[in-house]
Amino acid sequence: MKDWYFVTGGAGFIGSHLVKRLVKDGFKVLVIDNFNEDYPSFIKRANIKEVKKYASNDKLKIFEGDILDITFLEDIFNNFQIKQVIHLAARAGVRRSLKFPRSYFEVNVIGTINILECCKKFDVNEFVFASSSSVYGGNKKVPFSEDDRVDTPASPYGASKKSAELILSTFHDLYGINITSLRFFTVYGPRQRPEMAIHKFVRLISEDRNIPVFGDGTSGRDYTYIDDIIEGIVSAIKKVKGYKIYNLGDSRVVLLKELIKMLEELLHKKAKVEYLPYQSGDVAITYADITKSKKDLGFEPKIKIEEGLKRFIDWFVQKEK
Ligand SMILES: NC(=O)c1ccc[n+]([C@@H]2O[C@H](COP(=O)([O-])OP(=O)(O)OC[C@H]3O[C@@H](n4cnc5c(N)ncnc54)[C@H](O)[C@@H]3O)[C@@H](O)[C@H]2O)c1
């Protein structure tokens, strides 16, 4: 019986939360991750250690390897009856993608094709993909809707996610693989990647160090709490059919200067802000229209930014002890 869920990037921030949730719910999970050093791999190993507390060995298997290694992938597809792929492994982060565009395309596009090829070869026909709000680039019309044109991503990262969506759509048309692409909007919460704004700002403010602000603080982001994202992914996992794209966001825009003010209040500390020029690749705003994901997935974000930041800081303080 096909009953394994193949989660790529399962040692990462979102992946480790998802795997924990799936094993707690009784799913059988294969984790594939190369534990790369985009941020320190010991963090990813600690994530896996945490997740392992919730599953027995016969329900959770961890594989260390690269999605660019076809033999590695085929071995796993050959040895396990896989029901569904949840593909989260990627090189993430906008700014770094300007430095490493080729590597971003290799991992995010060719890596995705490798897994699709395995799905085709081993008859796996359910696939959930982690896409990104970055595909919307500098679109002016807000909130961003799944029907909007996404032909002008502002960074190689956004372009790689858009390209992956294109090849997913092609594999759906050619081979009938059911595919859901989820466009995540800035996800935060415990275990968030250390270079992401909220995590970085909390760390720097706590250490009395300058926080870099690119631009004048009026750029806006739609921040989505990790538990809400996980609810959205789990719902998508249960409903994958056809070829669908959904936004998963909180659908509220928080300006950078508002975010800093909230963090100052929660940390009881004044931030030392260092204003720097706008960075190319960055966009002025992200803002999700979630009408479609609400309707089809029952997606209903529950954790407002004030509460989410509080939870993040609690986790951060605990971790630093
Ligand atoms: N965090 C966000 O705000 C956000 C927003 C939009 C989209 N996403 C997407 O969600 C997914 C997860 O993001 P995250 O924040 O958890 O990032 P993350 O870096 O914590 O997780 C990605 C994981 O993939 C693994 N990985 C990278 N390249 C690999 C390769 N070649 N082979 C095998 N494993 C590899 C990494 O080691 C890492 O553990 C990514 O696809 C990302 O692009 C995240």
The ligand as an SDF file (V2000), in Angstrom:
LIG
                    3D

 44 48  0  0  0  0  0  0  0  0999 V2000
   10.2470   30.7500    5.2560 N   0  0  0  0  0  0  0  0  0  0  0  0
    9.5530   31.5110    4.4290 C   0  0  0  0  0  0  0  0  0  0  0  0
    9.1460   32.6350    4.7670 O   0  0  0  0  0  0  0  0  0  0  0  0
    9.2100   31.0280    3.0440 C   0  0  0  0  0  0  0  0  0  0  0  0
    8.4310   31.8620    2.2160 C   0  0  0  0  0  0  0  0  0  0  0  0
    8.1090   31.4330    0.9410 C   0  0  0  0  0  0  0  0  0  0  0  0
    8.5380   30.1920    0.4980 C   0  0  0  0  0  0  0  0  0  0  0  0
    9.2990   29.4100    1.3110 N   0  0  0  0  0  0  0  0  0  0  0  0
    9.7250   28.1070    0.8020 C   0  0  0  0  0  0  0  0  0  0  0  0
    9.4050   27.1130    1.7580 O   0  0  0  0  0  0  0  0  0  0  0  0
   10.3960   26.0810    1.7480 C   0  0  0  0  0  0  0  0  0  0  0  0
   10.9750   25.8780    3.1330 C   0  0  0  0  0  0  0  0  0  0  0  0
   11.5510   27.1050    3.5710 O   0  0  0  0  0  0  0  0  0  0  0  0
   12.2480   27.2610    4.9940 P   0  0  0  0  0  0  0  0  0  0  0  0
   12.1170   28.6510    5.4050 O   0  0  0  0  0  0  0  0  0  0  0  0
   11.8180   26.1580    5.8820 O   0  0  0  0  0  0  0  0  0  0  0  0
   13.7760   27.0550    4.5600 O   0  0  0  0  0  0  0  0  0  0  0  0
   14.9150   26.1020    5.1700 P   0  0  0  0  0  0  0  0  0  0  0  0
   16.1730   26.5290    4.4990 O   0  0  0  0  0  0  0  0  0  0  0  0
   14.8570   26.1120    6.6490 O   0  0  0  0  0  0  0  0  0  0  0  0
   14.4860   24.6730    4.6510 O   0  0  0  0  0  0  0  0  0  0  0  0
   14.8730   24.1520    3.3930 C   0  0  0  0  0  0  0  0  0  0  0  0
   15.5650   22.8200    3.6370 C   0  0  0  0  0  0  0  0  0  0  0  0
   15.9010   22.2690    2.3650 O   0  0  0  0  0  0  0  0  0  0  0  0
   17.1740   21.6530    2.4720 C   0  0  0  0  0  0  0  0  0  0  0  0
   17.7970   21.6470    1.1540 N   0  0  0  0  0  0  0  0  0  0  0  0
   18.2310   22.7260    0.4470 C   0  0  0  0  0  0  0  0  0  0  0  0
   18.7800   22.3190   -0.7040 N   0  0  0  0  0  0  0  0  0  0  0  0
   18.6880   20.9650   -0.7410 C   0  0  0  0  0  0  0  0  0  0  0  0
   19.0970   19.9840   -1.6640 C   0  0  0  0  0  0  0  0  0  0  0  0
   19.7380   20.3130   -2.7890 N   0  0  0  0  0  0  0  0  0  0  0  0
   18.8270   18.6860   -1.3890 N   0  0  0  0  0  0  0  0  0  0  0  0
   18.2040   18.3270   -0.2440 C   0  0  0  0  0  0  0  0  0  0  0  0
   17.8070   19.2310    0.6930 N   0  0  0  0  0  0  0  0  0  0  0  0
   18.0580   20.5330    0.4370 C   0  0  0  0  0  0  0  0  0  0  0  0
   17.9530   22.5380    3.4580 C   0  0  0  0  0  0  0  0  0  0  0  0
   19.0220   21.8540    4.0880 O   0  0  0  0  0  0  0  0  0  0  0  0
   16.8530   22.9430    4.4420 C   0  0  0  0  0  0  0  0  0  0  0  0
   16.8260   22.0750    5.5680 O   0  0  0  0  0  0  0  0  0  0  0  0
   11.4180   26.5170    0.7030 C   0  0  0  0  0  0  0  0  0  0  0  0
   11.0790   25.9110   -0.5290 O   0  0  0  0  0  0  0  0  0  0  0  0
   11.2250   27.9990    0.6190 C   0  0  0  0  0  0  0  0  0  0  0  0
   11.6360   28.5180   -0.6390 O   0  0  0  0  0  0  0  0  0  0  0  0
    9.6390   29.8000    2.5760 C   0  0  0  0  0  0  0  0  0  0  0  0
  1  2  1  0
  2  3  2  0
  2  4  1  0
  4  5  1  0
  4 44  2  0
  5  6  2  0
  6  7  1  0
  7  8  2  0
  8  9  1  0
  8 44  1  0
  9 10  1  0
  9 42  1  0
 10 11  1  0
 11 12  1  0
 11 40  1  0
 12 13  1  0
 13 14  1  0
 14 15  2  0
 14 16  1  0
 14 17  1  0
 17 18  1  0
 18 19  2  0
 18 20  1  0
 18 21  1  0
 21 22  1  0
 22 23  1  0
 23 24  1  0
 23 38  1  0
 24 25  1  0
 25 26  1  0
 25 36  1  0
 26 27  1  0
 26 35  1  0
 27 28  2  0
 28 29  1  0
 29 30  1  0
 29 35  2  0
 30 31  1  0
 30 32  2  0
 32 33  1  0
 33 34  2  0
 34 35  1  0
 36 37  1  0
 36 38  1  0
 38 39  1  0
 40 41  1  0
 40 42  1  0
 42 43  1  0
M  CHG  2   8   1  16  -1
M  END
$$$$
